[in-house]
Amino acid sequence: MKWLKWIGIILAVLLILPVLTLLVLGQRKDAGHVHHSIEIAASPQQIWPWLEEGDKLKQWVSWLVEVRVPDPSIHGVGASHIWVMKDENNGGMLMQIVAKNREYAPPSHLTLQVSSPPEFTGENNYDLVDLGNGRTRLEVDSRYHFSNWVANLMEPVITPAIKKKMVADEERLKSMVESKAEAR
């Protein structure tokens, strides 16, 4: 009977310790923050359409299957898009993300408020820095707040996965933009 007690204690520790670790890591200063930059051999004017045109977005943003524009008459600050994504981390389920332009300064800066209720809210900042000689640095800085308690608990795992996807997407963008720029 004593060995059952020890097995119970060991199992409890094995369950509680990872949960406590996730809770502590989820409270760190940069929780939900993702930043990455990449240099692209093209001007900001050549890159900008790839950040805001639905057909171009679908080419480089993985999982993105549709971009809807609820009111095409609104352009710039206040314009919104609905991104329909096939979430590969969730069995390919479709999810909708509402992206609304909060700051809009083509071809150098775009800030989007993003949300997918009740899962998360956040902000994506895109800065295009002209480096001269037909080169641009794209800096993407994103912050997410997870509303769902499971996603919030799993933030220490989710945020690195978001960054991995972001880096792969930016590499695809670089390849596409540079191949189009070379063709000119």
N, C-alpha and C positions, 0 to 999 in steps of 0.2 A: 504494500500500500504506500510505503514511503517513496518508492520509485515513481509512482503515479504523480505524487505531489511534486517531485523534482522535474518530471517531464512537463507538468503544467506550468511550473515557474519558468523553465527554459523556453517553452513556447510563448509565454506571455512576454518575456524579455525580447525574444526574436521578433515579435510583432510590434511591441511598443517602441523599441529602439529606432527602427527605420522611420516610424511615424514622427517621433520626436525630432529626428535628424531633419526630415523634410520640413517640419514646422519651423525649426530654427533657421534653416537655409532660406526659407521663404520670407523671412523677416530682414534679410540683408539689405543694405542700402540700394543696390542696383537690381533688386528683384524686378523682373518684368521688363528690363531695359536691354535693348539690342542695338548695337552700333557697328557699322561696317562701311568702309569706303573702298572704291576701286577707280583706277585710272582707265579712261577710255579714249582711244585715238579718234576723237570726233569733237566737233564744237558743241557747246551747250544747245545751240539752235537745232542741231541734228539729233540730239538726244531727247530734248523736251517732248516731242510727240509720242515717244515711247512711254512716257510717264503718265500721259493723260488720255490717249486715244484707245478705246476699248479693244479694237482689233489688234493693235500693236501690243497692248498689255497681255492679251491672251497668248501671244507668241512667246513671251519670256517669263511670265509668272506661272510657275508650275501649279497645277491643280485648278487653275482658273479656267472655267468652261464657258462663262457668259458674263458680259458686262451690260447692265441695263442703265439707261439714263431716264429717270422718272420725268424730268422736265427739261427737254433739250433747249428751251428758250433761256434758261439760266446758265450763264457761263462765268467762270472766275469764282470769286468768293461767294459761298452759298450754294454753288452747284454741287449736286450729289450724284453718286453712282452706286449701283448695287452690284457687288461682285458675287457671283455664284461660283463656289469652289467645291470641288470633289475632294473632301478631306481624307487623304490616304492614311492618316493616323487613326481614323474612326471608321474603318471598313468601307471607305469610299462614299460615305454619306454626303449628301449635298448640304452645304451651309451657305447662308447669305451674310455678307458683310456690307454694311452701309458705310460708304466713304464720302465724307462731306468736306469740300474745300474750305479750310479755315483761313489760310493765307495763300495767296496766289500771285506770284511775281515771275511770269515767264521771261526768259528761259533760265532763271537762276534759283528759284525757291518755290516749294510747294509744301504746305502742311495740310494733312488730312486728319480729320477726326474719324476714327473707325470704331464700329461697334457691331457686335453680333449678339444681341440680347437673347437669352440671359447669360451667355457665356463670358463675354469680355467687352471692355471698352478700351480705347487707347488713342494714340496719336502717332502718325508717321510723318517725319520731316525729311524732305528730299532737298539737298543743296547741290547745285551744279557749279563748281568752281572752275572758271576758265584759267587753264595753266599756260595758255599761249601755244603757238605752233600746232594748232588743231588738236590739242589734248585737253581733256576735262576730267576733273575728279568728281565722282558722284559720291556724296556722303549721305548715308541713310541712318537716321537715328529714330528708333521707335521705343515707345513705352506702352506696356499693356497692364491692365488691371483685370484680374479674373474674378468674376462674380460667383461662378459656380464653385462650391466648396471643394469639390474633388480637384478641379483644375487649379484652384488656389493652393491646395495642398501639394499638388504635383508641379507647381511653378518651377522648382529647381531642375526638373527634367524637361518641362515644356520650353522654357526660355532658350536653352542650348539647341533644342530641336528647331526652334524658330530661326535662330541665327544660322544654323547649318543650311536650312532651306533658303534663307535670304542670300547667303554667299553663293549658293548654286544658281539661284535666279539671276543675281547680278553678273555672274560669269556668262550666263546665257545671253543677257542683255548686251554685255560687252561684245561678245562674238557676233551677234546679229547687227548691232549698230556699226561695228567696224567693217563687217563684210559689205553692208550697204554703202558706207562712206568710201570704201575702196572701189566699188563699182562705178562711182561717179567719176 
